[in-house]
Amino acid sequence: MRRRQFMTLLGGAAAAWPLAAQAQQAGKVSTIGYLGSTTRSVDSQQRQPAFVERLRELGWIEGRTVGIEYRWSEGRTDRYSEIAAEFVRLKVDVIVATGGAIPAAKQATSVIPIVFPVAGDPVGGGYVDSLARPGGNITGLSLQQKDVASKRVGLFREAVPGLRRLAIMANVGNSNAVLELGGVQAAARTLGLEATTSELRRAEDIMPAFEALKDRADAVYVVAEPLVFTNRARIHTLAMAARLPAIYNSREYVEIGGLMSYGPNFPDLFRRAADLVDKILRGTKPGDIPVEQPTKFDLVINLTTAKALRLTIPESFLLRADEVIE
């Protein structure tokens, strides 16, 4: 049940980007290097199609007026630098990279424009000088990670009556995950929750992390990033086996049985990233395009999972959801 629709805000500034302008004048077909942080099968479900569809609406037809070189890291962070270097060798016109892949792309080139559809803290991460004036060759969309994490914890407490002990599962090898982890811990303290952190670094850490939570947690907050996203079915299975309600950042987790999610609408972010790519290919300097923020957030609840956990979610809370899966 979808109840809220939000208008998308587009940002930009008109300034010449000489190399892109000259390439278009010469009739050259522009090329985008698309660095996916998960797998082709996962990314092609919603996010990558949203990006390509928006490009098409803006006049960039894949294979005709623009070429797209796709590469996926398969959830392996060591692949980021390799793929970014390949894009530089291919002399792509724009690199699209998300999350943990952004530093690798930024290190690989200070010339080729970079657009990030998703970034936890682009200023704190050193990707841009400021949100209003990114500078350099990079711009994109920020997740407002700390603020959203606090909101997510508050919603979780409302949905799970009696929640006192909160487990936080995060890949501490991912800088964005660490940033969100700090926000969750702070929110838990504010709400008087006892927080336990389960640190992940690789897929093999997931099962032991759940085993260590036995009788120590009432629910689990899963910090989403490529490692977690790639293993989301496994995480859901283990959470259900441990009878732990779990909250995530996007509806993809709820679609496979996760209890609930709250966060930015990711297909919308990828559509808006296409708008930024369009501006750059038409001559705007990426450093002059303000970093944008999410304007559309989704609260999704899986009522079937709630029933399986014998969890009664307050009716007033269900009425606030953007979507309830039954």
N, C-alpha and C positions, 0 to 999 in steps of 0.2 A: 504494500500500500504506500504509494508515494504521495506525500502531502505538501512538500515545499519545493519551489523552484526559485533559483536565484539567477539574477542577471550576471553575466561574465564581464569583468572589467578588463579592458585592454590598455596596456601602457606602451609608451614609445616616444621617441623624439626624432625629428627629421634632421638628419645629418648625412653627409656623403660618406660612403665607404668605398673608396676609389677602386680597389681590386674587384669587388663584386660588380660595381657599376660597369667597369671596363669589360668584364667577362660577359655581361648581358648584352652590351652594345655589340660585341663581336659575335653574338649569336651562339655562344657556348652553352651547352646544357649543363646546368648547375648540378652538383653532386652533394648529397647529404650523407655523412657517416653516422649511422645509428648504432650506438653502443648499448645493448640491452644488458641489464645487470642480472637477469635470471636466465630462463631458457626460452627458446623460440616458441614452444608449445604454450608456455605460461603467458608470455608477453603478447602473443598473437590473439589471446582471447578477448581483450578489451582495450588495452592501452595503446599498443602499436596501431591497431585499426583506427582508433579515434584520432591519432596523429595523422595518419595517411588520409583519412576522410576529410579532415579539416584542410589539409594541404590541397586536396582536390577542389574543395569549395573555393579556395583562394586562387585557383588556376594552375596549380602545380600538379600535373598528371604524371604519376610514376611511370617511367619508361618512355615518356614522350617529352615533357617539358622539364622534368627533373629526374635524376637518377638517385637511388637510395642504396647504399652499401650497408647491409645488415650484418652485425656481428653480436653474438651473445656470449657472456662470460660463463654461463652455466653455473652461476653461483660461486665461481672461483675468483677471489679478489686478485690473485696473481696474474689473471688474464687481462686486467684493465690496462696496464702499461703496454702490453704487447699489442692489444687492439688499437689503442690510441696512437702508437708509433706507426702502425700499419696505415691508419687514416692519414697521417702526415705524409707518408710515402706516396699514398694515392692522390695527394693534393686535393682532398675534398674541400668544398666551399664552406661547409658548416659541420660541426660535430655536435650531435645530440647525446648527452650523457647524464645519468642520474646518480644520486647518492654517492656511494663510495667510489664510483668511476670518475667523478669530477676532478679530484686532485691529479689523477693520472693524465687526464686530458689536458688539464691546465699546465702540467709539467712538460707535456709533449710538445706544446706549441703556444707561443705568445702572439701568433699572427692569425691563425685560422679562428674564426668566430666559434664560440662554444655556447650552446643553449642547454640549460638543465631544466627538465620538466618537474623535477623533485629534488629538493635539498633541505636538510634539516635546519641549518644555521649558516647561510652563505657568508655572512659577515664574520662570525666567530670562526668559521672554517677557513677564512682567508681567501675565499673564492672571489669576493668583490670588495671594493672599498666601502661602499654603503649601498643600502637598498635603493635610494633615490638616484645615485650616480655610481653605478658599478665600476666604471673605468675599465681599462684594459680590453680584453677580447671576450668577455664572458658576461652572460645575463641569464635570467630564467625565472623560476618560481620557487618561493620559499614555503616550507610547510608550517612555519611558526611552531616548531616541534615542542618546545617547553610549554607554551600556552595550551596547546591542544592536549598534551599529556595530562595536564592538571584537570582539564575539563573531562577527559576520558575517565580518570580515576573517580571523579565525583559522580559521574553517571553510573559507573560500575557499582559504587556503594549503594546507590538508589535501587539498582536492579537486583542486587543480591542482599536481601534483608539479613541482618546479623553478621555481615562481613566485618571481621576484626583482624584476621591474619592474611595479609596479601603477599603472595609470592610474585616476584618480578623476574621474568626470564629474558635475558638479553645477550646478544653476541658482543662481548666486550672488545672484540677485535675490529669492530666497526665504529668509527668516530661518531656517526650520526646516532647509532644505537646508544652509545655512552652518553651522548647529550640528552637523549630522551630519558634514559635511565635516571639521570640526576633529577629531571623534572618530575618523574613518577615518585621517586623517594621523597622529594620535598612535599609533594601533594599528599602523600600518605602520612607524613608527619603532621601536616596541617589538619588532617581529618582524624588524627588520633589512631591511625592504623599501624599495626605491627608489621613491618616490611622485611621480607627475606629475599635476598638476591641470588638467583641461580645463573652463574656465568657460563656462557657458551663460547666456543671458539671454532668448533667444527661439528659436523652432523653427528659424529660419534658421541658427543657430549649430551645429546638431547635425552636419551633414555636414562642415563645415570642422574641427570638433573631432576627428572620426575620422581625417580626412586628416592632421592634424597628429601623430597618434599612430603613424604608420607607422614601423616599426622602432624604436619607443621604449617599447613596453610588451609584457608577456607576457599580460596580462589586464586587464579593466576592471571597476571597481566603480561601478555607476550609482546615484547618490543619487536616490531616487524622491520625486517631488512632482507636483503637477498638470500642469506643462508636460511633464515626462518621461513621466508616465502616459498623457497624451493622445497622445504620439508614440512609444509603446513599440514598435509594430510597425516603425516606421522605424529606431529605435535597434537593435532586434534584427537587422534586415536588414544594417545597416552593420557591426555587430559581427561577424556571420558572414562578411561579405565581407572584413573585415580579419583574419579567423581569430583573433578575440580571445574567449576564454571570458569570460562576463559574469555577475555576481551582482547580484541585486535584492532588494527587501524583501518581495515577496509573490508568491503562486503565479500571479497573472494574467499576469505576465511569462513564467513558465515554460510556461504553457499555450499561448502563441503561439510557443514555441521557444527562449526564454531558457535558458541552461544550468542555473542554480540560483537558489534564493531561500531566504532565512531571515528570519523576522520574525514579529510578532504575527499571529494569525489575525484578519483585518480584519472579516469577517462577525460574528465573536464580539464584537468591540469595538462594532459598530453595534447588536447585540442588547443589549449591556449599556448602551449609551447610551439605548436605549428604556426600560430599567429606571429610569434617572435621570429621564427625562422623566415617567414614571409617578409617581415620588415627588413631583416638583414640581407636577404637575397635581392631585395629591391633597393638597397643602398644605404640603410641606416647602420651606423656604428653600434655594435653590441654594447660597448661601454656607455653609450648614451641612452640605452633603453632601461628604464627602472625595473628592478626586480619586483615581480608581482607576488601577491599573496592569495591563498585560497578564498573563494567567495561562496563556494557550495560545499556544504558538509552533510554527511549522511549518517544517521543512526539506524542501524539494521539489527534486528533481533530474530533468532531462530527459536520459534516457540516449541517446535518438536524437540529440540535439544533441551530446552528448559523443562519440559515434561519428563524427559528421560532422566534428568538430574533431580527430579522431584522438587523443582524450584518454582515457586509461585511469584511471578513478576507482577508488581502492582499494576492494576488496570490503567491508572493515571499515567504510568510510565510508558506502557504500550501505546497509549494514544499519542504520545509525543514522537514516536518512531516514524522515520521516513518510509520504512519498509519492515513488514513482519513476514517472515517465511514460516509457513505452516506445513 
